[in-house]
Amino acid sequence: MTSEPRTETIASQPSWVIENDEVRVALTLNGGHMAPVTFFLNSGTPVEPYHISPWHGEGLSIQDPVLRTLRGDFFCMPFGRGSVDKGGMHSTHGEPATSTWGEGSVEQSGGLTQITALMSSSTLKGRISKSISFVSGQNAVYIRHVLDGYDLRAPLGHHATLAGSEQPDSLLIATSPVQFGRVSPRPQGTFESGGEYSALLAGATFRSISKVPTVWKEMPFDSCAAFPRRRGFCDIVQVYNKVTRGPAWVSAVNPSQGWLWFSLKDPAVLPSTVFWMENHGRHGDPWKGRNCCLGIEDVCGYFAMGLPSSAKRNDLNQAGIPTATKLSPGQPTAVNYIQGVTRIPRGFGRVRTARFEKGKVSFISETGKTASAAVDHSFLFSGAIGRQ
């Protein structure tokens, strides 16, 4: 059965709203930002992990269009800062994250609920279809973007944004194995133009997110494996996945609330993860030092530097790590992605590893406890749900 999606204004943004027995999704018409998302919808303790900007509804004059909507997860192409290149001026994170999605339709069949929307972009000429699906009995969201008609190399990826709290280290972060990581090479450690403080050492290389170089002599290393940390600072790091045949993953565990958020991807398509750790560290408009959120951004890109820096020769792609995706007008490009939530047992802690079985992923903690989620991870490679 196909129908038009229900439209509501949520946190000042007109949004399509779809739901089933386990999950409710709000998707903004402007930019296709996915939040709020409610998992375990009909339980006594639903989970809403995503961030919504604190300035929504204030009527501010915000120049950067992505900040007018900023919330939850959204798809970016080109991923990163705005630039003048390849036919015009690109807004931060591109038209898919800032322009209006249209032709929304909802289809429900055999336990599958799916919303589909379309966009024709104008700065970069091409078409994108977006589909968000969920399955009865699962607390997972399946996201698929198909890009058609484009002719360039571009950074792209997802920008999941989790809500922070006033409790330090309330989210425990882990990833599947990585080759190494780097701190964003932008100038850091000073009060920069635009009013932003950063604490990590610009351009530094590290092997584990639990030990990252800082600008402080008295504390030369700090952990990025927990958030919020370093209140008053905004830091960006990127980690590069080891090449594997199966899914790569990121997890964020909230022990006090008893849940684990996860993302799953094909590392051949999205070979890195950018962590944006915004802990009251930006002081220009509209931030004003009040934003606390964790960006978990699974991408193919050169940090958040945008199209020119990612598409041209750089130190990462010369080392064999892709920083841009080749888009060909005669061959559509699909980006498949999964996000979800599962409950955790008492004493679970940070994830140590993940095990993939048919129709399920199990996360094993550093304390040896297990939390499993029903999910069709074969979707990452096939684009289809329920065809393992």
URURBEL-V37611 format. One record per backbone hydrogen bond with DSSP energy under -0.5 kcal/mol. CO is the residue of the C=O (numbers start at 1). NH is the residue of the N-H. If there is no record, write none. Layout:
# URURBEL-V37611
<<CO	NH> <CO	NH>>
This chain:
# URURBEL-V37611
<<1	108> <3	106> <6	17> <8	10> <8	15> <10	13> <13	10> <14	29> <14	30> <15	8> <16	27> <17	6> <18	25> <21	42> <22	41> <23	20> <24	38> <25	18> <26	35> <27	16> <28	32> <29	31> <29	101> <30	33> <33	28> <33	35> <34	73> <36	26> <37	39> <38	24> <39	47> <40	43> <47	39> <49	163> <51	72> <53	56> <55	58> <60	62> <61	63> <63	65> <64	67> <64	68> <65	68> <65	69> <66	70> <70	53> <73	34> <74	159> <76	157> <77	96> <78	77> <80	93> <83	85> <83	90> <85	88> <88	85> <88	90> <90	83> <91	94> <93	77> <94	97> <95	98> <95	99> <99	31> <102	118> <105	116> <106	3> <107	114> <109	112> <111	136> <112	109> <113	134> <114	107> <115	132> <116	105> <117	130> <118	102> <119	121> <119	128> <121	126> <123	125> <126	121> <127	148> <128	119> <129	146> <130	117> <131	144> <132	115> <133	142> <134	113> <135	138> <139	341> <141	143> <141	339> <142	133> <143	337> <144	131> <145	147> <145	335> <146	129> <147	333> <148	127> <152	327> <154	325> <155	78> <155	79> <156	300> <157	76> <160	296> <161	51> <162	294> <166	168> <167	170> <171	173> <171	227> <172	253> <174	251> <177	242> <180	240> <181	206> <182	238> <183	203> <184	203> <190	192> <192	195> <192	196> <194	284> <195	283> <195	284> <196	192> <197	234> <199	215> <200	202> <201	204> <204	183> <206	181> <208	211> <209	224> <211	208> <212	222> <213	201> <217	220> <219	216> <220	214> <222	212> <225	173> <227	171> <228	169> <230	233> <233	279> <235	277> <236	184> <237	275> <238	182> <239	241> <239	273> <240	179> <240	180> <246	267> <248	265> <249	176> <250	263> <251	174> <252	261> <253	172> <253	255> <254	257> <254	258> <254	259> <258	344> <259	254> <260	342> <261	252> <262	340> <263	250> <264	338> <265	248> <265	267> <266	269> <266	270> <271	241> <272	299> <273	239> <273	275> <274	276> <274	297> <275	237> <275	277> <276	278> <276	295> <277	235> <277	279> <278	293> <279	232> <279	233> <281	197> <282	289> <284	287> <284	288> <287	290> <291	280> <292	164> <293	278> <293	295> <294	162> <294	296> <295	276> <295	297> <296	160> <296	298> <297	274> <297	299> <298	158> <299	272> <300	156> <301	303> <302	305> <304	81> <306	310> <307	311> <308	312> <314	318> <315	319> <316	319> <316	321> <317	320> <320	322> <325	154> <325	327> <326	328> <327	152> <328	331> <331	328> <333	147> <334	336> <335	145> <336	266> <337	143> <338	264> <339	141> <340	262> <342	260> <345	348> <348	367> <350	366> <353	364> <355	357> <355	362> <357	360> <359	375> <360	357> <361	373> <362	355> <362	364> <363	371> <364	352> <364	353> <365	368> <369	365> <371	363> <373	361> <373	375> <375	377> <376	379> <377	380> <378	381> <378	382> <379	383>>
